[in-house]
Amino acid sequence: MQFAKRLQPLQSNVFADMDRAKAVALAAGQQLIDLSLGSSDLPAQSHVIEAIAQSLYDPSTHGYLLFNGTKTFRQAVADWYAQKFGIEVNPETEVLPLIGSQEGTAHLPLALLNPGDFALLLDPGYPSHAGGVHLASGQIYPMPLRAENDFLPIFTEIPGAILTQARMMVLSYPHNPTAAIAPLSFFQEAVAFCQTHNIVLVHDFPYVDLVFEDTREAPAKHHSTAPQALVPSILQADPDKSVSIEFFTLSKSYHMGGFRIGYAIGNAELIHALRQVKAAVDFNQYQGILNGAIAALTGPQTGVASGVANFRQRRDTFINALHRIGWYVPTPKATMYIWAKLPASWSQNSMEFCTQLVKQTGVAASPGAGFGKSGEGYVRFALVHEPSVLETAVERIAKFL
């Protein structure tokens, strides 16, 4: 059989590669401690589960769900966003339900790119950002992220020849995998840059709540209410939604990863274009899942706060344990990840490090090279186990090193 050329760059994926390495380790009898995948191990809140459970007994929720049927959810999203960031959004034209933010970032290039057009992506960055560009037959210009620049891209380094063919830029802060955060002033620079060069600005924002320190700058004058979030939204830098779209998920804040529920907020034309692509691919989620998401967004937020406290404790436990064994890494201000520079002997072979680590110890991590060329020399640990298990993982790592 002959397959499309666009599949060629999709043959390698950091999570699939590590899944195979984990399977080999398990087959050899290793007791696995999986720190390779950022899937929260915390449960969804009881009021969320109850809303979904009650929906199961309502036959009216069992059919196809078209856009108009998502109105209550979209209104809940708009209210949540206005309360959190102080900016009003129109639930009819500026909100779109998604099967997780990954669906949005993977499908949006189909609406924006013609074959050969460029997308400006963070390097390292989340793999689905590149995957969506490949599916759209676009080209990728990687924007290197360096520790000396706080893992923020330098827009002036992008060649003019690339900018004339660039149609979209994808940012994501707090950042996976580096755990870096970005100030509002950086987003203002990004918006101005994209406005100047007629580029769509995409912000993937799954870690909106998983923040351990208050990094807020003074709120802009246009805010109708003081923003509650500890990190900025791209729309605070683009309140008119002139070039921007932002993707959210309930996977991290509300521990609903398996329920596959997210949404996009932003420029009405971009939302409409993404809706057209989505309409060709699927309908919407089961109404019961949307009911659970509404309960999450509108109900008590104590579960969000306790989740942040939990991951902060895990961060501190893991960092302190690494420091005790002589592996000194910075303490991240956000996300559920530790981005660790590899010891010198492994500095140019992160995949081999992770393969041998899981083979010999059962501890699975993600190689930095799997997130892009500039990720080589690093490894990402996901804090998806209780502190005692993280302590055991570091003990095994110490023996391996």
Secondary structure per residue as TSV (DSSP state, phi and psi in degrees):
chain	resnum	aa	ss	phi	psi
A	1	M	-	360.0	151.9
A	2	Q	-	-108.4	136.2
A	3	F	-	-119.4	160.0
A	4	A	-	-64.6	143.9
A	5	K	G	-63.0	-23.6
A	6	R	G	-66.4	-15.2
A	7	L	G	-77.4	-20.6
A	8	Q	G	-58.4	-46.2
A	9	P	G	-74.3	-4.3
A	10	L	G	-96.2	3.3
A	11	Q	S	-71.1	-23.2
A	12	S	-	-115.9	131.8
A	13	N	-	-143.8	133.3
A	14	V	H	-58.5	-38.8
A	15	F	H	-74.4	-38.3
A	16	A	H	-67.5	-40.4
A	17	D	H	-61.5	-44.6
A	18	M	H	-71.8	-29.1
A	19	D	H	-61.8	-40.0
A	20	R	H	-67.0	-41.1
A	21	A	H	-64.7	-37.6
A	22	K	H	-66.0	-39.6
A	23	A	H	-62.6	-40.0
A	24	V	H	-63.7	-43.3
A	25	A	H	-64.1	-42.4
A	26	L	H	-63.7	-41.4
A	27	A	H	-63.6	-28.0
A	28	A	T	-85.7	0.3
A	29	G	T	96.2	8.1
A	30	Q	-	-71.1	145.4
A	31	Q	-	-89.2	111.8
A	32	L	-	-79.5	133.8
A	33	I	E	-118.3	102.8
A	34	D	E	-91.2	106.9
A	35	L	-	-113.0	22.1
A	36	S	S	-95.1	-19.7
A	37	L	S	-121.8	130.1
A	38	G	-	-82.7	54.0
A	39	S	-	-103.2	113.8
A	40	S	-	-58.4	134.5
A	41	D	-	-92.1	0.1
A	42	L	S	-81.9	149.9
A	43	P	-	-81.9	153.4
A	44	A	-	-65.8	153.8
A	45	Q	-	-68.2	152.5
A	46	S	H	-62.6	-35.8
A	47	H	H	-69.8	-24.7
A	48	V	H	-72.1	-47.8
A	49	I	H	-62.1	-39.1
A	50	E	H	-63.9	-40.5
A	51	A	H	-62.9	-39.6
A	52	I	H	-68.9	-43.3
A	53	A	H	-61.3	-43.4
A	54	Q	H	-64.3	-32.8
A	55	S	H	-64.9	-30.6
A	56	L	H	-59.4	-29.0
A	57	Y	T	-90.5	3.6
A	58	D	-	-105.0	103.7
A	59	P	G	-59.1	-23.1
A	60	S	G	-67.7	-13.6
A	61	T	G	-91.9	-0.4
A	62	H	S	-88.9	-6.3
A	63	G	S	-97.2	-175.3
A	64	Y	-	-60.5	146.5
A	65	L	-	-119.4	111.3
A	66	L	-	-92.3	176.0
A	67	F	G	-55.2	-44.5
A	68	N	G	-61.9	-29.5
A	69	G	G	-71.8	-10.1
A	70	T	G	-95.5	10.0
A	71	K	H	-57.8	-44.7
A	72	T	H	-62.4	-40.2
A	73	F	H	-65.0	-45.1
A	74	R	H	-63.5	-34.8
A	75	Q	H	-67.8	-39.3
A	76	A	H	-62.5	-39.5
A	77	V	H	-63.1	-47.2
A	78	A	H	-61.6	-41.6
A	79	D	H	-66.3	-42.2
A	80	W	H	-60.3	-44.7
A	81	Y	H	-66.3	-43.4
A	82	A	H	-62.4	-39.0
A	83	Q	H	-69.2	-37.5
A	84	K	H	-79.9	-35.4
A	85	F	H	-121.4	-4.3
A	86	G	S	73.4	21.2
A	87	I	-	-125.9	130.6
A	88	E	-	-79.0	141.9
A	89	V	-	-131.8	149.5
A	90	N	-	-88.7	114.7
A	91	P	T	-66.1	-18.3
A	92	E	T	-82.5	-35.3
A	93	T	T	-119.8	-12.5
A	94	E	S	-122.7	13.0
A	95	V	E	-135.0	136.8
A	96	L	E	-139.2	123.4
A	97	P	E	-67.3	147.0
A	98	L	E	-140.0	161.0
A	99	I	S	-88.1	68.6
A	100	G	S	83.6	156.1
A	101	S	H	-65.3	-26.1
A	102	Q	H	-62.1	-34.9
A	103	E	H	-60.2	-42.7
A	104	G	H	-66.3	-46.3
A	105	T	H	-69.0	-27.3
A	106	A	H	-81.0	-31.4
A	107	H	H	-91.5	-27.5
A	108	L	H	-58.3	-38.6
A	109	P	H	-56.9	-28.5
A	110	L	H	-64.8	-26.3
A	111	A	H	-90.1	-14.4
A	112	L	H	-114.9	-31.1
A	113	L	-	-104.8	133.6
A	114	N	-	-92.9	158.8
A	115	P	T	-51.9	129.4
A	116	G	T	94.2	-15.9
A	117	D	-	-66.1	154.3
A	118	F	E	-99.3	144.0
A	119	A	E	-115.8	135.3
A	120	L	E	-94.5	112.5
A	121	L	E	-120.0	149.9
A	122	L	E	-69.6	141.6
A	123	D	E	-133.6	105.2
A	124	P	S	-76.8	159.8
A	125	G	-	-157.0	176.1
A	126	Y	-	-71.7	133.1
A	127	P	H	-57.7	-34.1
A	128	S	H	-67.5	-21.6
A	129	H	H	-62.2	-43.8
A	130	A	H	-72.0	-37.6
A	131	G	H	-59.4	-41.4
A	132	G	H	-64.0	-36.2
A	133	V	H	-67.8	-42.6
A	134	H	H	-61.4	-41.5
A	135	L	H	-64.2	-29.0
A	136	A	T	-87.6	6.0
A	137	S	T	60.0	32.6
A	138	G	-	-92.6	175.7
A	139	Q	E	-111.3	152.9
A	140	I	E	-111.4	129.9
A	141	Y	E	-109.3	112.8
A	142	P	E	-79.2	133.0
A	143	M	E	-100.3	105.4
A	144	P	E	-63.6	138.7
A	145	L	-	-109.5	122.8
A	146	R	-	-120.5	147.1
A	147	A	G	-58.9	-37.0
A	148	E	G	-68.7	-16.1
A	149	N	G	-107.1	20.5
A	150	D	T	58.5	29.3
A	151	F	T	56.9	39.2
A	152	L	-	-113.1	140.6
A	153	P	-	-73.3	154.4
A	154	I	-	-104.9	106.3
A	155	F	G	-65.5	-30.2
A	156	T	G	-69.4	-12.6
A	157	E	G	-80.6	-10.8
A	158	I	S	-76.9	122.8
A	159	P	-	-62.6	146.8
A	160	G	H	-59.2	-36.6
A	161	A	H	-63.4	-32.5
A	162	I	H	-72.7	-41.7
A	163	L	H	-62.5	-32.5
A	164	T	T	-68.0	-19.8
A	165	Q	T	-110.0	0.9
A	166	A	E	-83.3	136.0
A	167	R	E	-118.6	-17.8
A	168	M	E	-153.1	149.3
A	169	M	E	-125.1	134.5
A	170	V	E	-114.6	121.8
A	171	L	E	-115.0	164.2
A	172	S	-	-162.4	101.3
A	173	Y	S	-138.4	132.6
A	174	P	S	-54.7	144.1
A	175	H	-	-100.4	136.7
A	176	N	T	-109.1	116.7
A	177	P	T	-104.9	-8.7
A	178	T	T	-77.0	-14.5
A	179	A	-	68.6	13.3
A	180	A	-	-70.4	155.0
A	181	I	-	-118.2	161.3
A	182	A	-	-126.3	137.8
A	183	P	-	-79.0	164.2
A	184	L	H	-58.4	-36.3
A	185	S	H	-61.2	-33.9
A	186	F	H	-66.0	-44.0
A	187	F	H	-64.9	-35.7
A	188	Q	H	-63.4	-40.0
A	189	E	H	-63.5	-42.3
A	190	A	H	-64.5	-42.5
A	191	V	H	-62.5	-46.5
A	192	A	H	-61.1	-40.9
A	193	F	H	-62.4	-45.6
A	194	C	H	-71.0	-34.4
A	195	Q	H	-63.3	-42.3
A	196	T	H	-62.9	-38.9
A	197	H	H	-103.9	10.6
A	198	N	T	55.9	52.0
A	199	I	-	-117.7	136.7
A	200	V	E	-75.1	133.3
A	201	L	E	-104.5	118.0
A	202	V	E	-109.1	129.8
A	203	H	E	-123.2	116.6
A	204	D	E	-89.8	120.5
A	205	F	-	-128.8	50.9
A	206	P	T	-70.2	-23.3
A	207	Y	T	-103.8	33.7
A	208	V	S	-55.4	-33.8
A	209	D	S	-104.0	-18.9
A	210	L	-	-85.1	67.7
A	211	V	B	-127.6	135.1
A	212	F	S	-103.0	-12.3
A	213	E	S	-136.4	148.1
A	214	D	-	-80.6	109.6
A	215	T	-	-110.4	14.5
A	216	R	-	-69.0	140.0
A	217	E	-	-91.1	174.1
A	218	A	-	-58.9	133.8
A	219	P	-	-64.9	147.5
A	220	A	-	-71.2	159.2
A	221	K	T	-66.7	-24.6
A	222	H	T	-75.8	-9.4
A	223	H	-	-66.8	128.3
A	224	S	S	-76.9	-28.1
A	225	T	S	-137.7	158.9
A	226	A	-	-68.1	129.3
A	227	P	-	-65.2	143.7
A	228	Q	-	-93.7	-25.1
A	229	A	-	-67.4	147.5
A	230	L	S	-86.4	-10.1
A	231	V	S	-129.2	153.7
A	232	P	-	-80.5	152.9
A	233	S	-	-91.9	150.2
A	234	I	H	-62.2	-28.3
A	235	L	H	-76.0	-13.3
A	236	Q	H	-69.7	-26.8
A	237	A	H	-90.3	-15.0
A	238	D	-	-136.2	64.4
A	239	P	T	-63.7	-23.0
A	240	D	T	-82.0	-3.8
A	241	K	-	56.1	45.5
A	242	S	S	-73.3	-37.2
A	243	V	S	-136.8	4.3
A	244	S	E	-115.4	149.2
A	245	I	E	-141.4	143.4
A	246	E	E	-130.1	139.9
A	247	F	E	-113.4	134.4
A	248	F	E	-125.4	159.4
A	249	T	E	-142.8	154.9
A	250	L	S	-96.0	7.4
A	251	S	T	-68.6	-36.6
A	252	K	T	-96.1	-54.0
A	253	S	T	-64.5	-37.3
A	254	Y	S	-115.6	6.5
A	255	H	-	56.5	45.7
A	256	M	-	-117.6	33.9
A	257	G	G	-55.1	-43.2
A	258	G	G	-71.4	-16.2
A	259	F	G	-82.3	-14.1
A	260	R	-	53.7	69.1
A	261	I	-	-137.4	127.8
A	262	G	E	-153.1	-170.0
A	263	Y	E	-165.1	160.3
A	264	A	E	-114.2	144.5
A	265	I	E	-131.9	135.3
A	266	G	E	161.0	-156.6
A	267	N	-	-49.4	129.5
A	268	A	H	-61.1	-37.3
A	269	E	H	-66.8	-39.2
A	270	L	H	-67.2	-42.0
A	271	I	H	-60.8	-42.3
A	272	H	H	-64.8	-42.7
A	273	A	H	-63.9	-42.9
A	274	L	H	-66.4	-35.8
A	275	R	H	-62.9	-37.1
A	276	Q	H	-63.8	-42.3
A	277	V	H	-64.8	-46.3
A	278	K	H	-60.3	-38.4
A	279	A	H	-63.0	-27.5
A	280	A	H	-81.0	-13.0
A	281	V	H	-107.5	-43.2
A	282	D	-	-158.6	174.5
A	283	F	-	-91.6	-143.4
A	284	N	-	-110.3	175.5
A	285	Q	-	-64.7	170.3
A	286	Y	-	-57.7	137.3
A	287	Q	H	-56.1	-33.2
A	288	G	H	-63.0	-35.8
A	289	I	H	-67.7	-40.2
A	290	L	H	-62.9	-37.2
A	291	N	H	-62.8	-39.2
A	292	G	H	-65.0	-39.2
A	293	A	H	-66.0	-38.7
A	294	I	H	-61.9	-43.0
A	295	A	H	-61.4	-38.2
A	296	A	H	-65.6	-46.0
A	297	L	H	-73.1	-32.9
A	298	T	H	-102.5	-14.6
A	299	G	S	-88.7	-166.9
A	300	P	-	-57.4	137.5
A	301	Q	-	-101.4	15.3
A	302	T	H	-63.2	-31.2
A	303	G	H	-66.4	-32.9
A	304	V	H	-65.2	-47.1
A	305	A	H	-63.8	-42.1
A	306	S	H	-68.5	-33.4
A	307	G	H	-64.6	-42.3
A	308	V	H	-61.6	-44.4
A	309	A	H	-61.9	-38.2
A	310	N	H	-63.4	-47.8
A	311	F	H	-70.6	-28.8
A	312	R	H	-64.4	-42.8
A	313	Q	H	-62.9	-41.9
A	314	R	H	-64.2	-42.5
A	315	R	H	-55.9	-50.0
A	316	D	H	-64.1	-40.8
A	317	T	H	-61.0	-47.0
A	318	F	H	-69.5	-43.9
A	319	I	H	-61.7	-47.1
A	320	N	H	-62.4	-39.1
A	321	A	H	-66.1	-42.5
A	322	L	H	-61.3	-41.7
A	323	H	H	-64.1	-35.3
A	324	R	H	-64.5	-29.5
A	325	I	T	-94.1	6.6
A	326	G	T	89.4	11.4
A	327	W	-	-103.3	100.3
A	328	Y	-	-94.6	118.2
A	329	V	-	-129.9	151.9
A	330	P	-	-67.0	153.6
A	331	T	-	-87.4	116.1
A	332	P	-	-70.5	149.3
A	333	K	S	-92.7	-6.1
A	334	A	B	-161.1	173.8
A	335	T	S	73.3	-175.2
A	336	M	S	-112.0	27.6
A	337	Y	E	-125.2	153.2
A	338	I	E	-114.8	121.9
A	339	W	E	-103.4	104.2
A	340	A	E	-111.8	128.3
A	341	K	E	-72.9	129.7
A	342	L	-	-69.4	150.6
A	343	P	-	-55.4	153.3
A	344	A	G	-53.2	-37.8
A	345	S	G	-67.9	-17.3
A	346	W	G	-114.4	9.5
A	347	S	T	-62.3	-20.8
A	348	Q	T	-118.6	21.0
A	349	N	-	-149.2	66.8
A	350	S	H	-66.7	-33.5
A	351	M	H	-66.3	-42.8
A	352	E	H	-65.1	-39.4
A	353	F	H	-57.7	-49.8
A	354	C	H	-68.8	-37.1
A	355	T	H	-64.0	-45.5
A	356	Q	H	-71.6	-34.7
A	357	L	H	-61.8	-48.1
A	358	V	H	-71.3	-32.9
A	359	K	H	-65.6	-42.0
A	360	Q	H	-91.5	-23.8
A	361	T	H	-126.2	-17.8
A	362	G	-	84.6	-1.7
A	363	V	E	-87.8	119.7
A	364	A	E	-103.3	131.0
A	365	A	-	-132.4	174.6
A	366	S	E	-107.5	128.4
A	367	P	E	-70.2	136.4
A	368	G	G	-59.3	-33.7
A	369	A	G	-63.5	-21.7
A	370	G	G	-70.5	-12.8
A	371	F	G	-102.7	1.1
A	372	G	-	137.6	161.9
A	373	K	G	-55.2	-40.3
A	374	S	G	-74.5	-6.1
A	375	G	G	-85.1	-10.0
A	376	E	T	-60.1	141.4
A	377	G	T	94.9	-0.9
A	378	Y	E	-127.7	165.5
A	379	V	E	-138.5	145.1
A	380	R	E	-110.4	128.1
A	381	F	E	-108.8	129.6
A	382	A	E	-96.2	130.6
A	383	L	-	-87.4	62.1
A	384	V	-	-107.3	29.3
A	385	H	S	-139.1	161.8
A	386	E	-	-65.1	157.6
A	387	P	H	-52.4	-39.3
A	388	S	H	-63.2	-37.7
A	389	V	H	-70.1	-37.5
A	390	L	H	-64.2	-38.0
A	391	E	H	-61.4	-43.6
A	392	T	H	-63.0	-39.4
A	393	A	H	-60.3	-44.2
A	394	V	H	-67.6	-35.2
A	395	E	H	-60.3	-41.5
A	396	R	H	-67.2	-40.8
A	397	I	H	-60.1	-40.5
A	398	A	H	-60.3	-42.7
A	399	K	H	-65.5	-38.7
A	400	F	H	-63.2	-44.1
A	401	L	-	-68.6	360.0
